[in-house]
Amino acid sequence: MQAAPLSIVIIEVLKHTPAYVWLILAALIGFGTFQMRDQLIGRARVLLLPVALGAYSLWGAASAFGTKWDVLVAWALGMGFMLWAARWVQWPRKVEFLPERNAFAVSGSFVPLIAMLAVFAVRYVATVTLILNPQWRSLAAVSIIGGLGYGLLSGVFAMRARTILASAGSTPRLLPA
């Protein structure tokens, strides 16, 4: 039996993708585009994006590979690595705490949009790949790499929040100094 051409497989995958997936993509593009402009944000909003996308990422890892300890540990290691790296990677570059308004002036960046699209793409590709190759779901190496990838990507947003909060001299103690 001959395999179908790649273009036909891609068209079939896209045709069978549920509508809610495209709504999630549209929402991520909207939120990511919004991050490209300079903004004044409060502490709660600083934490909203990493919590929401961290939950989406963890849900993606768990639903793709199961809620196995190796997947969860790999996800946590990816997230932890990015928080550790935040000590040296100052992103966003331009952040100013405005104590009189208890808010942060943050320069716009395309990085959140790219990271959001990367989280979506990893989730989409992992789901499609595991539907086409269900036996891979049980391979420890695949689930560990997948969990790590999800954790690293969601860690980008935690890194951003850590940098912003640090500008007020109130870095959350997620990792020891």
C-alpha positions in Angstrom: 0.0 0.0 0.0 1.4 3.4 -1.0 1.4 6.3 1.4 -0.7 9.4 0.5 1.2 12.5 -0.8 2.1 14.9 2.0 0.0 17.7 0.5 -3.1 15.4 0.8 -2.3 14.5 4.4 -1.9 18.1 5.3 -5.2 19.1 3.7 -6.9 16.2 5.5 -5.4 17.2 8.8 -6.5 20.8 8.4 -10.0 19.8 7.3 -10.4 17.6 10.4 -9.1 20.2 12.9 -11.9 21.3 15.2 -13.1 24.9 14.9 -12.2 25.7 18.5 -8.5 25.1 17.6 -8.7 28.0 15.1 -10.4 30.2 17.7 -7.6 29.5 20.2 -5.1 30.4 17.4 -7.0 33.6 16.7 -7.1 34.5 20.4 -3.3 33.9 20.7 -2.6 36.1 17.7 -4.7 38.8 19.2 -3.0 38.7 22.6 0.4 38.4 21.0 -0.2 41.4 18.7 -1.4 43.4 21.7 2.0 42.7 23.3 3.8 44.4 20.4 2.9 47.9 21.7 4.2 49.7 24.7 1.9 49.3 27.6 1.2 50.2 31.2 0.3 47.1 33.2 -0.4 46.2 36.8 1.0 43.3 38.8 -2.0 41.1 38.3 -1.8 41.4 34.5 1.9 40.8 34.6 1.1 37.4 36.1 -1.9 36.6 33.9 -0.1 35.7 30.7 2.4 33.3 32.3 -0.2 31.6 34.4 -2.7 31.2 31.5 -0.1 30.0 28.9 1.6 27.9 31.5 -1.7 26.1 32.2 -2.3 25.8 28.5 1.2 24.4 28.0 0.9 21.9 30.9 -2.5 20.8 29.7 -1.0 20.3 26.2 1.8 18.2 27.6 -0.5 16.1 29.8 -3.1 15.6 27.2 -0.5 14.6 24.6 1.7 12.4 26.7 -0.4 11.7 29.8 -0.1 12.9 33.4 2.9 10.7 33.9 5.6 11.7 36.4 8.3 11.9 33.7 6.2 14.3 31.6 5.4 16.6 34.5 9.0 16.6 35.7 10.3 17.4 32.2 7.7 20.3 32.0 8.8 21.6 35.4 12.5 21.4 34.5 11.9 23.3 31.3 9.9 26.0 33.2 12.6 26.1 35.9 15.4 26.4 33.5 13.8 29.5 31.9 13.2 31.1 35.3 16.9 30.4 36.1 17.9 31.9 32.7 15.8 35.0 33.5 18.6 36.1 35.9 20.8 36.7 32.8 18.4 37.3 30.0 16.8 40.6 30.7 13.6 40.5 28.7 11.8 42.7 28.2 14.7 45.1 27.9 12.8 48.3 28.7 10.7 48.1 31.9 10.1 50.9 34.4 8.2 50.6 37.6 6.0 53.6 38.3 5.4 53.5 42.1 2.9 56.3 42.0 0.7 54.2 39.8 1.8 50.8 41.2 2.2 49.7 37.5 4.9 48.9 35.0 5.7 50.7 31.8 6.8 47.9 29.4 8.1 48.3 25.9 6.4 46.4 23.2 7.9 43.3 21.7 7.1 40.6 19.1 8.7 37.9 21.3 5.4 37.1 23.1 3.6 36.6 19.8 6.3 34.3 18.5 6.3 32.4 21.8 2.5 32.0 21.8 2.6 30.8 18.3 5.3 28.3 19.2 3.3 26.9 22.1 0.3 26.5 19.7 2.4 25.0 17.0 4.0 22.5 19.4 0.6 21.5 20.7 -0.9 21.2 17.2 2.0 19.2 15.8 2.3 17.0 18.8 -1.4 16.2 18.7 -1.4 15.4 15.0 1.8 13.4 15.2 0.4 11.3 18.0 -2.9 10.8 16.2 -0.9 9.5 13.1 1.6 7.6 15.3 -0.3 6.5 18.5 2.5 4.1 19.5 4.8 7.0 20.1 2.7 8.1 23.0 4.2 5.2 25.1 7.8 6.1 24.3 9.5 7.7 27.3 11.9 9.7 25.2 9.1 11.3 23.1 7.1 12.2 26.2 10.1 13.6 28.1 11.2 15.7 25.1 7.6 16.9 24.6 7.2 17.8 28.2 10.5 19.6 28.3 9.6 21.6 25.1 6.3 22.6 26.6 7.9 23.7 29.8 10.7 25.7 28.0 8.1 27.6 25.9 5.8 28.4 28.8 8.9 29.4 30.8 9.5 32.3 28.4 6.4 34.0 29.8 7.4 33.3 33.4 10.8 34.8 32.5 9.1 37.9 31.2 7.0 38.3 34.4 10.1 37.8 36.6 12.0 40.5 34.8 9.1 42.9 35.0 8.4 42.3 38.7 12.2 42.6 39.4 12.1 46.2 38.1 10.1 47.1 41.2 12.6 45.4 43.5 10.0 42.7 44.2 11.2 39.7 42.3 9.1 36.7 43.3 11.2 34.1 45.1 10.5 31.2 42.7 14.2 30.2 42.7 16.9 30.9 45.3 19.0 34.0 44.6 
